[in-house]
């Protein structure tokens, strides 16, 4: 099962809500957090055996995968410190 994550930058107010993270009932594919260097966004994308992970917004492969338990990362819009809020009670299968 996975959980939901929100990203918020307090400096420029960029936010992404309800991003899925984790694996479902099968071990692969899994939803992973990413930072896209092409469209300057934060999101989650499916990562599995054999496929190239891509941005779920612009479909470019210039993404940086983030750890599932990341708490902070530079905002892709303004480069200020942004934070992730993990909602363990909000799960998906």
TAGIRA-V644149 format. One record per residue. N is the residue number from 0. SS is DSSP state (alpha for helix, beta for strand, coil for the rest). OMEGA is omega in degrees with one decimal (none if undefined). D_LAST is the distance of its C-alpha to the last C-alpha in Angstrom with 1 decimal. Layout:
n=N ss=SS omega=OMEGA d_last=D_LAST
n=N ss=SS omega=OMEGA d_last=D_LAST
This chain:
n=0 ss=coil omega=179.0 d_last=4.7
n=1 ss=beta omega=178.9 d_last=6.3
n=2 ss=beta omega=-178.3 d_last=8.8
n=3 ss=beta omega=-177.9 d_last=11.2
n=4 ss=beta omega=172.0 d_last=14.8
n=5 ss=beta omega=174.1 d_last=18.1
n=6 ss=beta omega=179.1 d_last=21.2
n=7 ss=beta omega=172.0 d_last=24.6
n=8 ss=beta omega=-179.0 d_last=28.1
n=9 ss=coil omega=-177.9 d_last=30.7
n=10 ss=coil omega=-176.4 d_last=33.6
n=11 ss=coil omega=178.1 d_last=32.8
n=12 ss=coil omega=172.7 d_last=30.0
n=13 ss=coil omega=179.8 d_last=27.6
n=14 ss=beta omega=171.5 d_last=24.0
n=15 ss=beta omega=-175.9 d_last=20.6
n=16 ss=beta omega=172.8 d_last=18.0
n=17 ss=beta omega=175.9 d_last=14.2
n=18 ss=beta omega=178.9 d_last=13.6
n=19 ss=beta omega=178.2 d_last=10.2
n=20 ss=beta omega=174.5 d_last=10.5
n=21 ss=beta omega=-178.4 d_last=9.2
n=22 ss=beta omega=175.9 d_last=7.7
n=23 ss=coil omega=-179.0 d_last=4.7
n=24 ss=coil omega=177.6 d_last=6.3
n=25 ss=coil omega=-178.5 d_last=9.5
n=26 ss=coil omega=178.3 d_last=11.6
n=27 ss=coil omega=-0.8 d_last=12.5
n=28 ss=coil omega=178.5 d_last=12.2
n=29 ss=beta omega=172.2 d_last=10.9
n=30 ss=beta omega=-179.5 d_last=11.2
n=31 ss=beta omega=175.1 d_last=14.4
n=32 ss=beta omega=176.8 d_last=16.8
n=33 ss=beta omega=170.8 d_last=20.2
n=34 ss=beta omega=-176.8 d_last=23.6
n=35 ss=beta omega=178.8 d_last=25.4
n=36 ss=coil omega=-179.4 d_last=29.1
n=37 ss=coil omega=-178.0 d_last=29.9
n=38 ss=coil omega=176.0 d_last=28.7
n=39 ss=coil omega=-179.7 d_last=28.5
n=40 ss=beta omega=172.7 d_last=24.9
n=41 ss=beta omega=179.1 d_last=21.8
n=42 ss=beta omega=173.6 d_last=18.4
n=43 ss=beta omega=-176.9 d_last=15.3
n=44 ss=beta omega=177.2 d_last=15.4
n=45 ss=beta omega=177.4 d_last=13.9
n=46 ss=beta omega=-179.3 d_last=15.8
n=47 ss=coil omega=-179.2 d_last=16.3
n=48 ss=coil omega=173.2 d_last=19.2
n=49 ss=coil omega=-177.9 d_last=22.2
n=50 ss=coil omega=176.1 d_last=21.2
n=51 ss=coil omega=178.1 d_last=22.7
n=52 ss=coil omega=-177.6 d_last=20.5
n=53 ss=coil omega=175.2 d_last=21.7
n=54 ss=coil omega=179.1 d_last=21.7
n=55 ss=coil omega=179.3 d_last=19.4
n=56 ss=coil omega=-178.0 d_last=22.4
n=57 ss=coil omega=178.7 d_last=25.5
n=58 ss=coil omega=177.0 d_last=24.1
n=59 ss=coil omega=-179.4 d_last=26.5
n=60 ss=coil omega=177.7 d_last=25.9
n=61 ss=coil omega=-179.4 d_last=27.8
n=62 ss=beta omega=173.8 d_last=24.9
n=63 ss=beta omega=177.3 d_last=24.6
n=64 ss=beta omega=-178.9 d_last=21.3
n=65 ss=coil omega=176.8 d_last=20.8
n=66 ss=coil omega=-178.9 d_last=19.5
n=67 ss=coil omega=-177.4 d_last=16.1
n=68 ss=coil omega=-179.2 d_last=18.1
n=69 ss=coil omega=178.6 d_last=20.8
n=70 ss=coil omega=-179.9 d_last=22.6
n=71 ss=beta omega=178.2 d_last=25.2
n=72 ss=beta omega=177.1 d_last=26.4
n=73 ss=beta omega=179.2 d_last=29.3
n=74 ss=coil omega=-179.9 d_last=28.6
n=75 ss=coil omega=-179.6 d_last=28.7
n=76 ss=coil omega=-172.8 d_last=31.0
n=77 ss=coil omega=179.2 d_last=33.6
n=78 ss=coil omega=173.7 d_last=33.0
n=79 ss=coil omega=-179.9 d_last=33.0
n=80 ss=beta omega=175.4 d_last=30.6
n=81 ss=beta omega=-177.1 d_last=27.3
n=82 ss=beta omega=174.4 d_last=24.6
n=83 ss=beta omega=173.5 d_last=20.9
n=84 ss=beta omega=-179.2 d_last=19.4
n=85 ss=beta omega=-179.5 d_last=16.2
n=86 ss=beta omega=-176.5 d_last=14.4
n=87 ss=beta omega=-179.4 d_last=12.7
n=88 ss=beta omega=-178.9 d_last=12.6
n=89 ss=beta omega=-172.8 d_last=10.6
n=90 ss=beta omega=173.9 d_last=7.0
n=91 ss=beta omega=177.8 d_last=3.8
n=92 ss=coil omega=none d_last=0.0
